Amino acid sequence: MSQLIVVSVDGSADSRVAANWAAAEAELRGLPLRVVHVSALPEEQLLTTWPYFREPSPDALVAALEEDHPGLRAEGLGLTGAIVPALLPLTAEADCTVLGLRGAGGFTGLALGSVAHGVAERSEGPVVLVPRGSGRTRRGRSPYGVMLGVDVGAPVTSVVDFAFDAASRRGTGLHIVRAWRLPSPAERWMPYAPPEEDRGSWEDQEVQRLSDALRPWREKYPDVGVYEDLRLQSPPAALLQASASAELLVLGRADRTLGPTLHAVLEHTACPVAVVPH
């Protein structure tokens, strides 16, 4: 994997917020930033439509980002063609690829744009989707600035590593959320709430499972404080509620589809979401 951060821009306010986030991430990691704009029109056609149709200039944005981030090393790249297919090869080369949660197209009220959706579900490497409001100062910021949604039955190394590494680089704690449900026999056979001692016993078992699953990463990243948070909620509800004050939410993607949980989170998130394939 190449040592660089890639950000895709299209001239929208959302992509400028994403570019600023990517520049800060590149500075944090000590990596160069590649600012990419994909035009649906070939270069010769662009010349015939100027000045009535102007494409964003990645080089101009690079200059602005370097002014705002003096230590940044950045370069611009212009491509032509269908946007998602043009960006997908870049995701395999980058440490992470950054996009706005939605771009210049679509319609009012659309939370997740088609480009963000297409790249996030088919990328070879991690993709960070940045909502427009994430550039603002948020109240009640948690000392556990990075959040990870985890499945204790099958914790995936690439996803958990990404979250621990992100927390370590930021000097913040890691908030790990595990959404769970009561054992199915209790739901099916009990027309009333389970006894408190049974519920307490089940919860203790889930807490122990979560702690055991995380032990290798606690040992690998001793500098990262971990808050293990067990929530008796649906995964989307647990993740969205817990991420209200997070700087970054990290989630895994098992197949070349976002799945209902990821899609629900991306539709409503107020913080950047890293989608890490595994």
N, C-alpha and C positions, 0 to 999 in steps of 0.2 A: 504494500500500500504506500502511495506517495505521501510525503509529509506536507500537506497543504489543506487549507479550508477553501471550499467553493461556495459562492453565493450566486443565485440566479436573480436577476433584476429585470423589471419591465417598465420602469418609470412610474409605477404606482406608489402611493404613500406607504402601503404595506411592504413593498419590496425595499424601500429606503430604510424602514425600521429594521427589516431583516438584514440589510447590508451593514447597518451600524452594529447589530448584534454579532454578525459574523466577524466584523473587524475587531471587536472587543475579544471575541473568542480566539481569533488568530493571535492577537497580542498576548493573551493569557497562555496560550500553548507555545508561543515563540515560533509560529509557522507563517509562511506567506499566504496571502489571500488572493484567490482568483475570482474576479468579478465577471460574470458571464451574462451576456444578453443574446437571446435567440430571436431572430427575426423570421417571421413567416414568409417574408418577401425576399427573393434573391437580390444580391447587391446591385445588379444592373437595373432592376426595376425600382429599387429605392432611389436611384439617381434621377429617374424620370418623375418621381412623385414629390421630390423635395422642391420647395419648402412647405408644400401643403400637407405632407405626411412626414413627420419627423420621428425617427426612432431614437430611443434613449442611447446615449453614448457611454459605454462602460468605462472608457478612458477618463471622461469628465467626472464620473462618480469616483473613480480611483483617486483622482487628484483631490476631491473633496474629502474623501475618507482619510487620506494620508495627512491632510491638514488638521483634521480632527483627532487623528491618532498618530502622533509624530513618530512612534516607533514601528509603525506598520510597514511591512513590505507587501506591495500589492501590484497586480497586473490586470489589465482588461482583456477580455476575449469576446469577439463577436462571432456568432454562428448563424446559419440560416437553416430553415427546415421546420418540421413539426417539433414543437417545443419539448414535449416529454421524451420522445426518442432521442433527441439531441442531448438532453441532460443525463439520461440514464448511464451512458458510458463514463461520464465524469464522476458519478457516485461510486464507481468501483475504484477510482484513483484517489479519492479524497479521504481524509480522516473523518470529515463530515461535510455534508452538503446542506446549505441553509436556504430556505425559501420563506417568503411571506405566506401566511395561512391562506390568503387569497390574493389575486393579482388585479390587473387592470380590467379584465373581462368579467363575465358573469353578470349578476343583477343584484340590486339592493336587497340586503337581508341574507345573502349567501355567505355562510360562515367559512366553508371549506371550498377553495377553488379547485377547478378540474386539473390544473397543472400540479398543485400541491398534492392532491389526491393521487394522481397518476404516478408521480415520482415516489411518493412515500410507500405506495403499495408494491412497487416493482424495483426499488433501489437495491443495489448490491451492498452498499455501505450505509452507515447511520445518516439519517436525514433529520434536521431540526426545522420544525415549522413554527414560525414566529407570528403571533397575532399582533395587530397594530398597537393595541393598548399596552403591550408589555414593555414599551419604551418609557412609560411613565413611572414615576416613583409611587410605590404602592404602600399602603399603610399596613402595620402589623407584620412586617417581614419577619419570618421565622429564623432562629439560629440554625435550623436545619433547612438550608436553602435549596438543596437538591432533593427531589422526591423520586422514589422508585416503586412501581407497582410490580409485585412479585407473586409467582405461583410456587408455593413451597413444595409442591409435588414434583416440579421439574424446573428448578432455577437454571437459567441459561447463562453460561459463563460470559459470553460477549455482552449481554445486556447488563448483568450485574457489574461487570468490570467497568463498563462505560459509566455507570452511575457513581460507583466508588471513585473512579478517576476524576470525574467532573467535580465531585464534592472536595476531593483532596486538592485539586488545582485552585479551587475557589476559597479554600480555607474555611469551609462551612461543614455543618453536619449533614448526614443523610437520613431522610425521613422515609422509612420503608413501610408501605401499606400493603396489608394482606386482607382482602375482602373474603369473608367466609359465610357459610350458611350452617344452620343447625343440621345435624345428621338427618338424612332423609326419613328413617323410620319414625323419628320424633315428629316430623312434619306430617307424615302420612297417617300415623295411628293415634296421635294425641289430638283430640278436639279442643284441648286447652293448652296453656303455656306449660312447657316442661318444668319440673321441679327445679328450684334454684340451684340445688346441689348438683344435679345432672348438668345443667347449663354451665356451671362453674367448672366442672370436671372436663367437659368438652372444650371449653375455652382454654383451660390450662394445657390440654393436649396440643391445641393449635399454636399456643405461644411457644411450647417446647419444640414443635416441628419447625416453626419459623426460625427460632434461635439456632437449632441444629443446622438448618439449611444455609444460614449466613456465616457460620463459624469460619470457613476457609477464607472468606473475604475480610472478616474482622481481623484475622491474623495477617493477611496480605497488606491491609491498609490500616495499621494501628493508629494513624493520625486522624482518622475520620470517626467522629462520634456518630453513633447510630441510635435512632429512635425507632423502635419496632412498634408498629401501630396495627393492631388487629381490629377490624371493623365488621360488625354484623350487618352488612349492607350489600347491595349489588355492586359489582366492580366499578361501573361508571359513576355511581353516586358517591362511593367511597373515595375514588380518585379525584373527582372534581371538588368535593368538599374539602379534602385534605390539601389540595394544591392551591387553595385560595391565596396563600402568602408565599408560595414557592417561586424560586427563580427559574427552575427548570424541572420538568417532569419527564422521566425516562420510562419508556414502555417498549416491550418486545413485540416483534411481528413474526409469527410462525410461518405463514405461507405468503404467496403473492396476492394477498388481500388484506385489507385493514381489519376486517372482522367487526362485530357489533360494538365491542367495548372501545376499541381504538377510535372508531368512527364517532361514537357518542361523545367521547372525550374531546376530539378535535372540533366537533360542532360547538362546544360550549366552553372551551378552555380560555383562561385569561392569562396564562403563562406559556412560554415556549415549551414545545413537546418534542423530545428526541425519540424518533422511531428507529429502533435498532433491529435489523433483521437477524434471524438465527435459523 
